[in-house]
Amino acid sequence: MTREAREKAKFTPGPWRVDNGDVVGANNVMLGSEADLHLIAAAPDLYQALQETSQAMDALIYEGIDRGKGHWPAWDKTARAVDKARAALAKADGAGQ
């Protein structure tokens, strides 16, 4: 999350983790503000959107490779974003807990 996004966000900044059944924010802050609850309620929609975006970006990356279009300037940045999306989806699925 960029500095600007952190300043604009009203929910508790991350990272968040599950600790004995509770969701805990940075510095062991217990979550529960209205903004936190809105973010949690949006999680299924965010998960689906991230999954679809990750798949679409993969398709664009591999389509470019298959068509021999070479390397475009944002290639590495896009690949890193897709990797972050996959890591976030895995975290949401409980991987690495």
PLY file of the C-alpha trace (Angstrom):
ply
format ascii 1.0
element vertex 97
property float x
property float y
property float z
element edge 96
property int vertex1
property int vertex2
end_header
0.00 0.00 0.00
1.39 3.37 -0.96
1.83 6.14 1.59
-0.99 8.12 -0.04
-3.33 5.12 0.10
-2.46 4.53 3.77
-3.26 8.15 4.61
-6.58 7.98 2.73
-7.69 4.64 4.18
-9.92 4.80 7.21
-9.45 1.19 8.24
-6.69 -0.06 10.54
-3.44 -0.28 8.56
-1.93 -3.70 7.97
-0.49 -6.07 8.17
-3.38 -7.96 9.77
-3.18 -11.48 11.11
-5.38 -14.07 12.78
-4.35 -14.69 16.39
-6.34 -17.25 18.40
-9.48 -16.54 16.40
-9.17 -12.74 16.58
-8.12 -10.45 13.75
-5.27 -8.27 14.97
-3.74 -5.28 13.20
-0.26 -3.81 13.37
1.10 -3.30 16.89
-1.44 -5.84 18.21
-4.37 -3.45 17.71
-7.70 -5.28 17.93
-9.83 -4.57 14.88
-13.45 -3.57 15.04
-13.95 0.00 13.84
-16.77 0.57 11.38
-14.22 1.08 8.60
-12.56 -2.26 9.49
-15.93 -3.99 9.39
-16.74 -2.49 5.96
-13.40 -3.77 4.66
-14.05 -7.23 6.10
-17.56 -7.25 4.59
-16.08 -6.35 1.19
-13.45 -9.10 1.42
-15.33 -11.71 -0.68
-15.87 -9.18 -3.48
-12.27 -8.00 -3.25
-11.05 -11.60 -3.33
-13.05 -12.38 -6.48
-11.96 -9.16 -8.19
-8.31 -9.81 -7.35
-8.56 -13.40 -8.58
-10.11 -12.31 -11.89
-7.59 -9.49 -12.32
-4.69 -11.83 -11.61
-5.97 -14.32 -14.19
-6.49 -11.55 -16.77
-2.99 -10.19 -16.21
-1.53 -13.69 -16.54
-3.35 -14.07 -19.85
-1.98 -10.74 -21.10
1.56 -11.60 -20.04
1.51 -15.06 -21.64
-0.30 -13.82 -24.75
2.53 -11.34 -25.23
5.10 -14.09 -24.83
3.25 -16.45 -27.19
2.98 -13.78 -29.87
6.65 -12.91 -29.55
5.90 -9.31 -28.68
8.92 -9.21 -26.45
9.31 -7.21 -23.29
7.30 -4.05 -22.67
8.42 -1.43 -20.12
5.83 -2.33 -17.46
6.43 -6.09 -17.79
8.39 -6.56 -14.57
6.08 -4.30 -12.57
3.05 -6.19 -13.88
4.60 -9.56 -13.07
5.41 -8.38 -9.51
1.82 -7.16 -9.09
0.49 -10.55 -10.20
2.84 -12.26 -7.72
1.55 -9.99 -4.92
-2.03 -10.78 -5.95
-1.32 -14.52 -5.80
0.30 -14.13 -2.36
-2.71 -12.16 -1.06
-5.11 -14.79 -2.41
-3.05 -17.56 -0.79
-3.10 -15.67 2.51
-6.88 -15.31 2.24
-7.09 -19.07 1.63
-5.19 -19.67 4.87
-1.86 -20.60 3.34
1.15 -19.89 5.52
-0.83 -19.69 8.76
0 1
1 2
2 3
3 4
4 5
5 6
6 7
7 8
8 9
9 10
10 11
11 12
12 13
13 14
14 15
15 16
16 17
17 18
18 19
19 20
20 21
21 22
22 23
23 24
24 25
25 26
26 27
27 28
28 29
29 30
30 31
31 32
32 33
33 34
34 35
35 36
36 37
37 38
38 39
39 40
40 41
41 42
42 43
43 44
44 45
45 46
46 47
47 48
48 49
49 50
50 51
51 52
52 53
53 54
54 55
55 56
56 57
57 58
58 59
59 60
60 61
61 62
62 63
63 64
64 65
65 66
66 67
67 68
68 69
69 70
70 71
71 72
72 73
73 74
74 75
75 76
76 77
77 78
78 79
79 80
80 81
81 82
82 83
83 84
84 85
85 86
86 87
87 88
88 89
89 90
90 91
91 92
92 93
93 94
94 95
95 96
